[in-house]
Amino acid sequence: MKDIEVIDPAFFGYVLDNAPLEKLADGFAWLEGPVWFADHQRLLFSDVPGDRIASWSARGGTTTFRRPGGHPNGQTRDLEGRLITCSNAGRCVSRTELDGRLTVIADRFEGRRLNSPNDVVVASDGAVWFTDPPYGILTDYEGARAQPELPSNVYRLDPASGALTVAAGDLDGPNGLCFSPDERRLYVAETGAMFDPRPTQHIRVFDVEDGRRLAGGRVFHKISPGAADGIRCDGDGNVWSSAGDGVHCLSPAGALMGKIKVPFRVSNLTFGDRARSRLFICASHTLFAIWLHRRGAERP
């Protein structure tokens, strides 16, 4: 298994020796935001500098879902199956309605513009949680350079009132995020400053209280090499994280179990396809996938 590095022997039970890393598509600029649509049997993902949301399916290959896309970044689906997208250009989180219309659901906090929402998840109560570092407005490559107006926070958007609240505000560059399968934990990648040659590299873990508030925030794991960006949980609570040399699998206790070696820097990932047992990997300009002996958590 040339694409696999085993640290803990238990990881042998997570991978398949006859399922190699597959290249699905390439020729993009910088990929992000993969989200699986099981009802359409396709993956949507963001080409951030290319200003488009692309689509991949086994039957149709790669097509364009939306262009311009607002320099899209992280994406997920809500409880009604609608696409939720972070936008660098719009400095907002938007929702694609079932009829195709776009609705901005968050673009300001206390009268000031959001920085550049980066990644997003939806909880089982319908609340939208997202990170808001300044990465998308620090250069013109992934949007348009602008001055940040707010600290780099993690926000929760209430599904009933639409109120936006700060869930966590003490992170050095909050990036990818995901819930544990029981939603008692929220993991947040802490990447640090964009131009820092020594990134923060942390994944932090918070306790979720009453589905609304976060407590704690201890360091769960330090990624090396590189830094964590996109993260996802499988159904047993293992955390699968992007890293400088591929994808790292971390136990619920934070121990490195094994790696999927990828030839390019990984930005984000998600589970999908049959029984949520295929891991889709956004790596620089290339989309990869690998079948696993693991299923992704039912909620993203």
Secondary structure by P-SEA (a helix, b strand, c coil): cccccccccccccccccccccccccccccccccccccccccbbbbbcccccbbbbbccccccccccccccccccccccccbbbbbbbccccbbbbbcccccccccccccccccccccccccccccbbbbbbbcccccccccccbbbbbcccbbbbbbbcccccccccccccccccbbbbcccccbbbbbbbcccccccccbbbbbbbbcccccccccccccccccccccbbbbcccbbbbbbccccbbbbcccccccccccccccccccccccccccbbbbbcccbbbbbbccccccccc
